[in-house]
Every structure is written in structure tokens, then in C-alpha cells.
Amino acid sequence: MLLAVTPGPGIFYVAARTLAGGRAEGIASSFGTGLGGMVHVVAGSLGVSALVLASAELFTALKLIGAAYLVWIGWRTIRAAGRDAAAALAGQAAVPPIGARRAFREGVLVEALNPKTAAFFLAFIPQFIDPAGAVALQFVLLGFIAVALNTLADIAVAMAAGSLRERAAARPLLMRRLRQTSGGAMIALGLGLSLARRPA
């Protein structure tokens, strides 16, 4: 639980997504990152993650794809905020949010394309596994517990960020700044991921 509530890239991503598109998108992205985390849990239990982390080429490819995806989402969010501001000045309707379904899919990809998540599970979970038992099953069960706790923390963040967004809704300039800031945060997360080093 302590690890789940410690601010990290996942929490910042969910907060940014919520500020950009609302509470529904934030909650959907929380479940998406949870499913993406389970991809790493299953891959770790099958030994796939160990192969990725052992290969400098695979690790670099995965992190650069994930980083580029985050930067693209952030840039798209900033552009949408600018289009909304221009539409408001022209008396036109704002660009609709991306919706919960797309936010869920993006959350899955953001987490699944982050090799740092795979490295975390491979470093953390084996400490609690009994080697005399069913190792893969234990890995999946413990990984599921970790993912569930992380998802609950992300949902709490989405609820809080959603309340902040609702209070800012009556102030278009502030809303634009919040959305631009959230887009910038996603870009920063992407750049940070691109600089991640492969674990020794």
C-alpha cells in the first residue's frame, strides 16, 4: 500500500489524463494502466520480462516506443486545449473529450509499453515467493495484489483531480492552463521514460 500511494509515473499520468478529460477518463485510464500492469505480471511469470530486460536492444525499443506514445498523447492534449480556447473565442462548441473507452485503451498501452514496470515486478515480487511452491502462480497472485492496490490509489487520484477540474470548469482560461499543463506532464513522463536505464 505504501508503494501504491507513493507518487510515481502512473499516478501522475492518471492525474494528467483526468485534468485533461475529466473524472470518467481518469478512472478509465486507471483501469487501463491496471490491465497494462497485469500484462507485465503475466510476462514476468512466464519469463518474458526477464528476456526483455536482459536484452539492451529489446529494452531500448520498448522504452522508446512507450516514450514516443506518451509524448504524442501529451502533444495531442495541448493542441486540443488550444483548439478549445479558439472555439470558445469564436462562439463555437468545444472539442469533445476522447472518452472513457479510448482513455482505457491508452492507459493499457502506456503501462504495457513501460519496461520500468517490468523491472519493478521482477525486482520486488520474487522476495515473497516460496521457491518450493508453484512459482509462476505465486508471481501472478502477488502481482495481481500489487496491481489492484496501485489501481485503487490511481482511482483515488482520479477522483481528486476530477473535483479540481470541475471547480475550474467555470473559468475557461484556467481550464485551458490545466489541460496544457497535463499535456506537458505527459510529455515530461515520456521524456523521462526515454532516459530510463536498463537494470543491471
Residue frames as a rotation matrix with the C-alpha (Angstrom) as fourth column:
MET 1
0.566 0.824 0.000 0.00
0.824 -0.566 0.000 0.00
0.000 0.000 -1.000 0.00
LEU 2
0.375 -0.514 -0.771 2.86
0.182 -0.775 0.605 2.36
-0.909 -0.368 -0.197 0.78
LEU 3
-0.714 -0.647 0.267 4.32
0.346 0.005 0.938 1.75
-0.608 0.762 0.220 -2.67
ALA 4
-0.202 0.731 0.652 0.89
0.976 0.097 0.193 2.22
0.078 0.676 -0.733 -4.26
VAL 5
0.784 0.584 -0.211 0.32
0.609 -0.788 0.083 5.67
-0.118 -0.194 -0.974 -2.73
THR 6
-0.070 -0.868 -0.492 3.87
0.384 -0.479 0.789 6.87
-0.921 -0.134 0.367 -3.38
PRO 7
0.680 0.370 -0.633 3.70
-0.354 -0.591 -0.725 9.39
-0.642 0.717 -0.271 -6.25
GLY 8
-0.390 -0.772 0.503 5.12
0.204 0.461 0.864 7.90
-0.898 0.439 -0.022 -9.41
PRO 9
-0.959 -0.056 -0.277 4.66
-0.245 -0.325 0.913 8.00
-0.141 0.944 0.298 -13.19
GLY 10
-0.653 0.756 -0.033 1.38
0.651 0.583 0.486 6.05
0.387 0.296 -0.873 -13.03
ILE 11
-0.010 0.643 -0.766 -0.24
0.868 -0.375 -0.326 8.44
-0.497 -0.668 -0.554 -10.58
PHE 12
-0.475 -0.230 -0.849 0.99
-0.069 -0.953 0.296 11.48
-0.877 0.199 0.437 -12.49
TYR 13
-0.990 0.136 0.020 -0.33
0.039 0.140 0.989 10.04
0.132 0.981 -0.144 -15.76
VAL 14
-0.322 0.930 -0.176 -3.79
0.917 0.353 0.188 9.38
0.238 -0.101 -0.966 -14.29
ALA 15
-0.031 0.268 -0.963 -3.89
0.580 -0.780 -0.236 12.86
-0.814 -0.566 -0.131 -12.76
ALA 16
-0.762 -0.323 -0.562 -2.90
-0.227 -0.680 0.698 14.42
-0.607 0.659 0.444 -16.08
ARG 17
-0.867 0.487 0.107 -5.47
0.346 0.434 0.832 12.38
0.359 0.758 -0.545 -18.01
THR 18
-0.100 0.864 -0.493 -8.19
0.986 0.019 -0.168 13.38
-0.136 -0.502 -0.854 -15.52
LEU 19
-0.188 -0.027 -0.982 -7.34
0.232 -0.973 -0.017 17.08
-0.954 -0.231 0.189 -15.70
ALA 20
-0.922 -0.229 -0.313 -7.35
-0.239 -0.300 0.923 16.87
-0.306 0.926 0.222 -19.48
GLY 21
-0.741 0.597 -0.308 -10.57
-0.160 0.288 0.944 14.91
0.653 0.748 -0.118 -19.99
GLY 22
0.094 0.832 0.547 -12.49
-0.848 -0.221 0.482 14.62
0.522 -0.509 0.684 -16.72
ARG 23
-0.134 -0.122 0.983 -13.12
-0.883 0.466 -0.062 12.09
-0.450 -0.877 -0.170 -13.98
ALA 24
0.801 0.514 0.306 -14.57
-0.329 0.806 -0.492 9.40
-0.500 0.293 0.815 -16.27
GLU 25
0.720 -0.610 -0.330 -11.45
-0.271 0.190 -0.944 9.42
0.638 0.769 -0.029 -18.43
GLY 26
-0.136 -0.812 0.568 -9.24
-0.912 -0.122 -0.392 9.36
0.387 -0.571 -0.724 -15.35
ILE 27
0.150 0.269 0.952 -10.98
-0.710 0.699 -0.086 6.34
-0.688 -0.663 0.295 -13.85
ALA 28
0.976 0.215 -0.017 -10.96
-0.157 0.653 -0.741 4.56
-0.148 0.726 0.671 -17.20
SER 29
0.406 -0.899 -0.165 -7.23
-0.493 -0.063 -0.868 5.21
0.770 0.433 -0.469 -17.59
SER 30
-0.108 -0.397 0.911 -6.71
-0.984 0.176 -0.040 3.85
-0.145 -0.901 -0.410 -14.04
PHE 31
0.571 0.377 0.730 -8.27
-0.294 0.923 -0.246 0.54
-0.766 -0.074 0.638 -15.04
GLY 32
0.942 -0.260 -0.212 -6.30
-0.170 0.177 -0.970 0.68
0.290 0.949 0.122 -18.29
THR 33
0.044 -0.980 0.196 -2.96
-0.823 -0.147 -0.549 1.09
0.567 -0.137 -0.812 -16.51
GLY 34
0.082 0.062 0.995 -4.05
-0.802 0.596 0.029 -1.73
-0.591 -0.801 0.098 -14.19
LEU 35
0.909 0.271 0.317 -4.58
-0.033 0.805 -0.593 -4.07
-0.416 0.528 0.740 -17.13
GLY 36
0.666 -0.735 -0.126 -1.28
-0.365 -0.174 -0.915 -2.91
0.650 0.656 -0.384 -18.62
GLY 37
-0.061 -0.666 0.744 0.38
-0.997 0.013 -0.070 -3.74
0.037 -0.746 -0.665 -15.31
MET 38
0.456 0.307 0.836 -1.10
-0.430 0.898 -0.095 -7.23
-0.779 -0.316 0.541 -15.43
VAL 39
0.936 -0.228 -0.267 0.50
-0.190 0.310 -0.932 -7.68
0.295 0.923 0.247 -18.86
HIS 40
0.045 -0.985 0.166 3.86
-0.730 -0.145 -0.668 -7.24
0.682 -0.091 -0.725 -17.15
VAL 41
0.009 0.020 1.000 2.86
-0.895 0.446 -0.001 -9.54
-0.446 -0.895 0.022 -14.29
VAL 42
0.855 0.356 0.376 1.94
-0.159 0.872 -0.464 -12.37
-0.493 0.337 0.802 -16.67
ALA 43
0.740 -0.645 -0.192 5.04
-0.236 0.019 -0.972 -11.70
0.630 0.764 -0.138 -18.78
GLY 44
-0.062 -0.780 0.622 7.16
-0.947 -0.151 -0.284 -11.80
0.315 -0.607 -0.730 -15.63
SER 45
0.289 0.252 0.923 5.65
-0.670 0.743 0.007 -15.08
-0.684 -0.620 0.384 -14.51
LEU 46
0.961 0.112 0.253 6.44
0.099 0.715 -0.692 -16.63
-0.259 0.690 0.676 -17.91
GLY 47
0.165 -0.986 0.023 9.99
0.615 0.121 0.779 -15.30
-0.771 -0.115 0.626 -18.01
VAL 48
0.430 0.045 0.902 9.33
0.861 -0.320 -0.394 -12.95
0.271 0.946 -0.176 -20.94
SER 49
0.985 -0.025 0.172 10.11
-0.071 -0.960 0.269 -9.81
0.159 -0.277 -0.948 -18.93
ALA 50
0.513 -0.851 0.113 13.48
0.024 0.146 0.989 -11.24
-0.858 -0.505 0.095 -17.90
LEU 51
0.067 -0.458 0.886 14.35
0.933 0.344 0.108 -11.74
-0.354 0.820 0.450 -21.56
VAL 52
0.686 0.259 0.680 13.36
0.541 -0.807 -0.238 -8.16
0.487 0.531 -0.693 -22.41
LEU 53
0.945 -0.315 0.083 15.39
-0.288 -0.690 0.664 -6.73
-0.152 -0.652 -0.743 -19.54
ALA 54
0.354 -0.854 0.381 18.37
0.320 0.493 0.809 -8.91
-0.879 -0.164 0.448 -20.44
SER 55
-0.007 -0.297 0.955 18.43
0.999 0.033 0.018 -7.55
-0.036 0.954 0.296 -23.99
ALA 56
-0.558 -0.271 -0.784 19.64
0.329 -0.940 0.090 -3.97
-0.762 -0.207 0.614 -24.38
GLU 57
-0.985 0.167 0.042 18.02
-0.013 -0.317 0.948 -3.80
0.171 0.934 0.315 -27.82
LEU 58
-0.286 0.939 -0.191 14.58
0.683 0.339 0.647 -5.02
0.672 0.054 -0.739 -26.68
PHE 59
-0.043 0.220 -0.975 14.61
0.917 -0.378 -0.126 -2.80
-0.397 -0.899 -0.185 -23.59
THR 60
-0.775 -0.329 -0.539 15.58
0.133 -0.920 0.369 0.26
-0.617 0.214 0.757 -25.62
ALA 61
-0.860 0.491 0.140 12.97
0.141 -0.035 0.989 -0.43
0.491 0.870 -0.039 -28.30
LEU 62
-0.080 0.885 -0.459 10.18
0.897 0.265 0.354 -0.89
0.435 -0.384 -0.815 -25.74
LYS 63
-0.119 0.017 -0.993 11.06
0.760 -0.642 -0.102 2.23
-0.639 -0.767 0.063 -23.77
LEU 64
-0.914 -0.264 -0.309 11.38
0.024 -0.795 0.606 4.41
-0.406 0.547 0.733 -26.89
ILE 65
-0.621 0.775 0.115 8.02
0.369 0.160 0.915 3.24
0.691 0.611 -0.386 -28.24
GLY 66
0.114 0.665 -0.738 6.42
0.985 0.024 0.174 3.89
0.133 -0.747 -0.652 -24.85
ALA 67
-0.420 -0.361 -0.833 8.11
0.530 -0.842 0.097 7.29
-0.736 -0.401 0.545 -24.56
ALA 68
-0.996 0.047 0.071 7.03
0.038 -0.504 0.863 8.34
0.077 0.863 0.500 -28.06
TYR 69
-0.295 0.951 -0.092 3.44
0.673 0.275 0.687 7.29
0.678 0.141 -0.721 -27.29
LEU 70
0.107 0.292 -0.951 3.36
0.933 -0.359 -0.006 9.39
-0.343 -0.887 -0.310 -24.10
VAL 71
-0.728 -0.427 -0.537 4.83
0.232 -0.890 0.393 12.42
-0.645 0.162 0.746 -25.89
TRP 72
-0.861 0.452 0.234 2.24
0.211 -0.102 0.972 12.06
0.464 0.886 -0.008 -28.66
ILE 73
0.038 0.907 -0.419 -0.64
0.915 0.137 0.380 11.89
0.402 -0.397 -0.825 -26.16
GLY 74
-0.092 -0.143 -0.985 0.71
0.737 -0.675 0.029 14.97
-0.670 -0.724 0.167 -24.37
TRP 75
-0.940 -0.294 -0.174 1.12
0.093 -0.709 0.699 16.94
-0.329 0.641 0.694 -27.58
ARG 76
-0.572 0.803 0.168 -2.39
0.465 0.149 0.873 15.99
0.675 0.577 -0.459 -28.67
THR 77
0.134 0.614 -0.778 -3.75
0.991 -0.094 0.096 17.15
-0.014 -0.784 -0.621 -25.30
ILE 78
-0.455 -0.383 -0.804 -2.01
0.414 -0.890 0.190 20.53
-0.788 -0.246 0.564 -25.59
ARG 79
-0.991 0.093 0.096 -3.33
0.056 -0.365 0.929 21.03
0.121 0.926 0.357 -29.12
ALA 80
-0.251 0.960 -0.123 -6.87
0.769 0.275 0.577 20.12
0.588 0.050 -0.808 -28.04
ALA 81
0.014 0.203 -0.979 -6.69
0.854 -0.512 -0.094 22.73
-0.520 -0.835 -0.181 -25.27
GLY 82
-0.787 -0.371 -0.493 -5.65
0.077 -0.852 0.518 25.35
-0.612 0.370 0.699 -27.82
ARG 83
-0.825 0.539 0.169 -8.46
0.245 0.073 0.967 24.37
0.509 0.839 -0.193 -30.21
ASP 84
-0.028 0.840 -0.542 -11.00
0.980 0.129 0.150 24.59
0.196 -0.527 -0.827 -27.38
ALA 85
-0.261 -0.139 -0.955 -9.81
0.535 -0.845 -0.023 28.08
-0.804 -0.517 0.295 -26.48
ALA 86
-0.976 -0.120 -0.183 -10.06
-0.088 -0.550 0.831 29.19
-0.200 0.827 0.526 -30.12
ALA 87
-0.555 0.832 0.007 -13.54
0.561 0.368 0.742 27.65
0.614 0.415 -0.671 -30.42
ALA 88
-0.009 0.538 -0.843 -14.69
0.961 -0.229 -0.157 29.44
-0.277 -0.811 -0.515 -27.26
LEU 89
-0.585 -0.279 -0.762 -13.50
0.156 -0.960 0.232 32.79
-0.796 0.017 0.605 -28.63
ALA 90
-0.960 0.213 -0.184 -15.36
-0.225 -0.185 0.957 32.11
0.169 0.959 0.225 -31.88
GLY 91
-0.283 0.906 0.316 -18.52
-0.902 -0.140 -0.408 31.07
-0.325 -0.400 0.857 -30.03
GLN 92
0.063 0.248 -0.967 -18.27
-0.669 0.730 0.144 27.50
0.741 0.637 0.212 -31.27
ALA 93
0.941 0.308 0.140 -18.62
-0.317 0.657 0.684 24.21
0.118 -0.688 0.716 -29.40
ALA 94
0.133 -0.929 0.344 -15.54
-0.910 0.024 0.414 22.82
-0.393 -0.368 -0.843 -27.69
VAL 95
-0.237 -0.322 -0.917 -13.74
-0.656 0.749 -0.094 19.75
0.717 0.579 -0.388 -28.98
PRO 96
0.786 0.602 0.140 -15.26
-0.505 0.496 0.706 16.75
0.356 -0.626 0.694 -27.15
PRO 97
0.088 -0.764 0.639 -13.04
-0.867 0.257 0.426 14.73
-0.490 -0.592 -0.640 -24.78
ILE 98
-0.615 -0.429 -0.662 -11.55
-0.739 0.607 0.293 11.48
0.276 0.669 -0.690 -26.07
GLY 99
0.443 0.879 -0.176 -13.98
-0.709 0.463 0.532 9.40
0.549 -0.111 0.829 -23.99
ALA 100
0.387 -0.236 0.891 -13.58
-0.794 0.406 0.452 6.68
-0.469 -0.883 -0.030 -21.38
ARG 101
0.921 0.004 0.388 -13.13
0.137 0.933 -0.333 3.84
-0.364 0.360 0.859 -23.87
ARG 102
0.662 -0.718 0.213 -10.19
0.159 -0.143 -0.977 5.47
0.732 0.681 0.019 -25.61
ALA 103
0.292 -0.544 0.786 -8.73
-0.871 -0.491 -0.016 6.60
0.395 -0.680 -0.617 -22.28
PHE 104
0.700 0.011 0.714 -8.85
-0.420 0.815 0.399 2.96
-0.577 -0.580 0.575 -21.14
ARG 105
0.892 -0.367 0.264 -7.02
0.445 0.609 -0.657 1.77
0.080 0.703 0.707 -24.26
GLU 106
0.460 -0.753 0.470 -4.40
-0.251 -0.618 -0.745 4.47
0.852 0.225 -0.473 -23.90
GLY 107
0.446 -0.254 0.858 -3.89
-0.893 -0.059 0.446 3.53
-0.063 -0.965 -0.253 -20.25
VAL 108
0.879 -0.109 0.464 -3.26
0.078 0.993 0.085 -0.10
-0.470 -0.039 0.882 -21.22
LEU 109
0.720 -0.613 0.325 -0.67
0.484 0.108 -0.868 0.90
0.497 0.783 0.374 -23.83
VAL 110
0.480 -0.548 0.685 1.05
-0.584 -0.782 -0.218 3.48
0.655 -0.295 -0.695 -21.62
GLU 111
0.458 -0.275 0.845 1.66
-0.789 0.311 0.529 0.90
-0.409 -0.910 -0.074 -18.89
ALA 112
0.850 -0.093 0.518 2.32
0.212 0.962 -0.175 -2.11
-0.482 0.258 0.837 -21.12
LEU 113
0.704 -0.597 0.384 4.97
0.395 -0.121 -0.911 -0.16
0.590 0.793 0.150 -23.07
ASN 114
0.558 -0.503 0.660 6.83
-0.737 -0.665 0.117 0.85
0.380 -0.552 -0.742 -19.91
PRO 115
0.259 -0.504 -0.824 9.75
0.114 0.863 -0.493 -1.55
0.959 0.034 0.281 -19.28
LYS 116
-0.643 -0.475 0.601 10.35
-0.491 -0.347 -0.799 0.08
0.588 -0.809 -0.010 -15.87
THR 117
0.285 0.814 0.506 7.15
-0.957 0.214 0.194 -1.62
0.049 -0.540 0.840 -14.68
ALA 118
0.769 -0.068 -0.636 8.53
-0.105 0.968 -0.230 -5.00
0.631 0.243 0.737 -15.74
ALA 119
-0.280 -0.958 -0.060 11.78
0.021 0.056 -0.998 -4.25
0.960 -0.281 0.005 -13.91
PHE 120
-0.349 0.213 0.913 9.86
-0.886 -0.394 -0.247 -3.33
0.307 -0.894 0.326 -10.75
PHE 121
0.698 0.705 0.124 7.88
-0.709 0.656 0.258 -6.57
0.100 -0.268 0.958 -10.66
LEU 122
0.597 -0.527 -0.605 10.96
0.137 0.810 -0.570 -8.69
0.790 0.257 0.556 -11.33
ALA 123
-0.495 -0.827 0.267 12.86
-0.113 -0.243 -0.963 -6.97
0.862 -0.507 0.027 -8.52
PHE 124
-0.430 0.383 0.818 10.04
-0.870 -0.420 -0.260 -6.78
0.243 -0.823 0.514 -5.97
ILE 125
0.521 0.853 -0.036 7.83
-0.810 0.507 0.294 -9.86
0.269 -0.124 0.955 -6.19
PRO 126
0.270 -0.404 -0.874 10.46
-0.052 0.900 -0.432 -12.68
0.961 0.162 0.222 -6.06
GLN 127
-0.676 -0.545 0.496 11.35
-0.483 -0.181 -0.857 -11.65
0.556 -0.819 -0.141 -2.49
PHE 128
-0.306 0.684 0.662 8.00
-0.887 0.048 -0.459 -13.03
-0.346 -0.728 0.592 -1.35
ILE 129
0.474 0.462 -0.750 7.88
-0.761 0.644 -0.084 -16.23
0.444 0.610 0.656 -3.42
ASP 130
0.298 -0.311 0.902 8.41
-0.562 0.707 0.429 -19.67
-0.772 -0.635 0.036 -1.92
PRO 131
-0.293 -0.493 -0.819 10.65
-0.956 0.140 0.257 -21.47
-0.012 0.859 -0.512 -4.44
ALA 132
-0.932 -0.034 0.361 9.29
-0.092 0.985 -0.146 -24.83
-0.350 -0.169 -0.921 -3.27
GLY 133
-0.076 0.992 0.098 5.78
0.179 0.110 -0.978 -23.89
-0.981 -0.057 -0.186 -4.44
ALA 134
0.284 0.271 0.920 4.18
0.946 0.077 -0.314 -23.01
-0.155 0.960 -0.234 -7.76
VAL 135
-0.531 -0.660 -0.531 6.42
0.605 -0.734 0.308 -20.07
-0.593 -0.158 0.789 -8.61
ALA 136
-0.875 0.197 0.441 4.50
0.294 -0.507 0.810 -18.77
0.383 0.839 0.385 -11.64
LEU 137
0.106 0.988 -0.113 1.16
0.671 0.013 0.741 -18.91
0.734 -0.154 -0.662 -9.82
GLN 138
0.209 -0.112 -0.971 2.60
0.902 -0.362 0.236 -17.11
-0.378 -0.925 0.025 -6.80
PHE 139
-0.814 -0.576 -0.075 4.08
0.483 -0.743 0.463 -14.45
-0.322 0.341 0.883 -9.07
VAL 140
-0.583 0.670 0.460 0.72
0.326 -0.326 0.888 -13.81
0.744 0.668 -0.028 -10.76
LEU 141
0.354 0.766 -0.537 -1.19
0.815 0.029 0.578 -13.74
0.459 -0.642 -0.614 -7.45
LEU 142
0.005 -0.437 -0.899 1.23
0.801 -0.537 0.266 -11.33
-0.599 -0.722 0.348 -5.76
GLY 143
-0.917 -0.333 0.221 1.43
0.394 -0.659 0.641 -9.23
-0.067 0.675 0.735 -8.91
PHE 144
-0.208 0.930 0.302 -2.36
0.566 -0.137 0.813 -9.01
0.798 0.340 -0.498 -9.05
ILE 145
0.428 0.328 -0.842 -2.44
0.899 -0.246 0.362 -7.76
-0.088 -0.912 -0.400 -5.44
ALA 146
-0.477 -0.700 -0.532 0.16
0.584 -0.704 0.404 -5.10
-0.657 -0.118 0.745 -6.25
VAL 147
-0.866 0.191 0.462 -1.72
0.348 -0.433 0.832 -4.02
0.359 0.881 0.308 -9.38
ALA 148
0.128 0.983 -0.130 -5.04
0.777 -0.018 0.629 -3.89
0.616 -0.181 -0.766 -7.50
LEU 149
0.239 -0.109 -0.965 -3.54
0.829 -0.495 0.261 -1.64
-0.506 -0.862 -0.028 -4.82
ASN 150
-0.804 -0.580 -0.132 -1.99
0.397 -0.688 0.608 0.62
-0.443 0.436 0.783 -7.46
THR 151
-0.598 0.649 0.470 -5.31
0.496 -0.161 0.853 0.84
0.629 0.743 -0.226 -9.30
LEU 152
0.379 0.737 -0.560 -7.18
0.907 -0.173 0.385 1.81
0.186 -0.654 -0.733 -6.12
ALA 153
-0.144 -0.520 -0.842 -4.63
0.604 -0.720 0.342 4.57
-0.784 -0.459 0.418 -5.50
ASP 154
-0.938 -0.210 0.275 -4.97
0.343 -0.461 0.818 5.76
-0.045 0.862 0.505 -9.10
ILE 155
-0.143 0.966 0.217 -8.76
0.745 -0.039 0.666 5.88
0.652 0.257 -0.714 -8.82
ALA 156
0.374 0.216 -0.902 -8.47
0.851 -0.467 0.241 7.99
-0.369 -0.857 -0.359 -5.66
VAL 157
-0.608 -0.659 -0.444 -6.18
0.363 -0.727 0.582 10.38
-0.706 0.193 0.681 -7.55
ALA 158
-0.787 0.372 0.492 -8.64
0.477 -0.138 0.868 10.49
0.391 0.918 -0.069 -10.46
MET 159
0.255 0.922 -0.291 -11.48
0.916 -0.134 0.377 11.39
0.309 -0.363 -0.879 -8.10
ALA 160
0.171 -0.270 -0.948 -9.45
0.634 -0.706 0.316 14.20
-0.754 -0.655 0.051 -6.51
ALA 161
-0.841 -0.533 -0.092 -8.22
0.251 -0.537 0.805 15.56
-0.479 0.654 0.585 -9.85
GLY 162
-0.475 0.757 0.449 -11.77
0.739 0.067 0.670 15.34
0.477 0.650 -0.591 -11.21
SER 163
0.435 0.618 -0.654 -13.03
0.878 -0.453 0.156 17.55
-0.200 -0.642 -0.740 -8.39
LEU 164
-0.278 -0.638 -0.718 -10.31
0.332 -0.766 0.551 20.09
-0.901 -0.085 0.425 -9.15
ARG 165
-0.924 -0.060 0.377 -11.29
0.382 -0.139 0.914 20.07
-0.003 0.988 0.151 -12.83
GLU 166
-0.031 0.994 0.100 -14.97
0.929 -0.009 0.370 20.58
0.369 0.104 -0.924 -12.00
ARG 167
0.371 0.122 -0.921 -14.14
0.665 -0.726 0.172 23.62
-0.648 -0.676 -0.350 -9.86
ALA 168
-0.556 -0.683 -0.474 -12.11
0.106 -0.624 0.774 25.06
-0.824 0.381 0.419 -12.73
ALA 169
-0.404 0.414 0.816 -14.82
0.889 0.387 0.245 24.40
-0.214 0.824 -0.524 -15.36
ALA 170
0.660 0.737 -0.149 -16.40
0.698 -0.674 -0.241 27.85
-0.278 0.055 -0.959 -14.88
ARG 171
0.504 -0.583 -0.637 -13.08
-0.361 -0.812 0.458 29.53
-0.785 -0.001 -0.620 -15.68
PRO 172
0.992 -0.001 0.123 -12.14
0.108 0.478 -0.872 28.75
-0.057 0.879 0.474 -19.31
LEU 173
0.490 -0.870 0.050 -8.65
-0.628 -0.392 -0.673 30.27
0.605 0.298 -0.738 -19.07
LEU 174
-0.066 -0.478 0.876 -7.81
-0.938 0.328 0.108 28.21
-0.339 -0.815 -0.470 -16.00
MET 175
0.659 0.380 0.650 -9.24
-0.170 0.916 -0.363 25.09
-0.733 0.129 0.668 -17.66
ARG 176
0.913 -0.376 -0.159 -7.05
-0.150 0.053 -0.987 25.70
0.380 0.925 -0.008 -20.70
ARG 177
0.102 -0.923 0.371 -3.99
-0.907 -0.239 -0.347 26.07
0.409 -0.301 -0.862 -18.47
LEU 178
0.152 0.014 0.988 -4.84
-0.703 0.704 0.098 22.87
-0.695 -0.710 0.118 -16.59
ARG 179
0.904 0.248 0.348 -5.18
0.050 0.748 -0.662 20.91
-0.424 0.616 0.664 -19.82
GLN 180
0.696 -0.713 -0.082 -1.97
-0.357 -0.245 -0.901 22.35
0.623 0.657 -0.425 -21.24
THR 181
-0.014 -0.696 0.718 -0.17
-1.000 -0.007 -0.026 21.55
0.023 -0.718 -0.696 -18.01
SER 182
0.438 0.234 0.868 -1.49
-0.387 0.921 -0.053 18.00
-0.812 -0.312 0.494 -18.05
GLY 183
0.993 -0.113 0.021 -0.29
0.061 0.362 -0.930 17.60
0.098 0.925 0.367 -21.63
GLY 184
0.349 -0.916 0.199 3.11
-0.701 -0.397 -0.592 18.95
0.621 0.067 -0.781 -20.63
ALA 185
0.108 -0.261 0.959 3.22
-0.876 0.430 0.216 16.47
-0.469 -0.864 -0.183 -17.76
MET 186
0.829 0.229 0.510 2.61
-0.001 0.913 -0.408 13.58
-0.559 0.338 0.757 -20.17
ILE 187
0.801 -0.598 -0.037 5.39
-0.134 -0.117 -0.984 14.82
0.584 0.793 -0.174 -22.42
ALA 188
0.105 -0.778 0.619 7.71
-0.956 -0.252 -0.154 15.07
0.275 -0.575 -0.770 -19.41
LEU 189
0.406 0.101 0.908 6.82
-0.523 0.841 0.141 11.50
-0.749 -0.532 0.394 -18.41
GLY 190
0.985 -0.016 0.173 7.62
0.151 0.572 -0.807 10.36
-0.086 0.820 0.565 -21.94
LEU 191
0.501 -0.855 0.133 10.97
-0.466 -0.396 -0.791 12.13
0.729 0.334 -0.597 -21.95
GLY 192
0.103 -0.429 0.897 11.75
-0.975 0.136 0.177 10.65
-0.199 -0.893 -0.404 -18.53
LEU 193
0.716 0.215 0.665 10.96
-0.153 0.977 -0.151 7.17
-0.682 0.007 0.732 -19.82
SER 194
0.929 -0.366 -0.055 13.22
-0.008 0.127 -0.992 7.69
0.370 0.922 0.115 -22.83
LEU 195
0.153 -0.915 0.374 16.13
-0.744 -0.355 -0.565 8.31
0.650 -0.192 -0.735 -20.45
ALA 196
0.745 0.191 0.639 15.48
-0.614 0.569 0.547 5.20
-0.259 -0.800 0.541 -18.34
ARG 197
-0.286 -0.913 -0.290 18.43
-0.939 0.327 -0.106 2.86
0.192 0.242 -0.951 -17.97
ARG 198
0.408 0.353 -0.842 18.25
-0.293 0.924 0.246 -0.90
0.865 0.146 0.481 -18.21
PRO 199
0.789 -0.085 0.609 18.63
-0.600 0.110 0.793 -2.52
-0.134 -0.990 0.036 -14.79
ALA 200
-0.226 -0.956 -0.187 22.00
-0.958 0.254 -0.137 -4.18
0.178 0.148 -0.973 -14.22
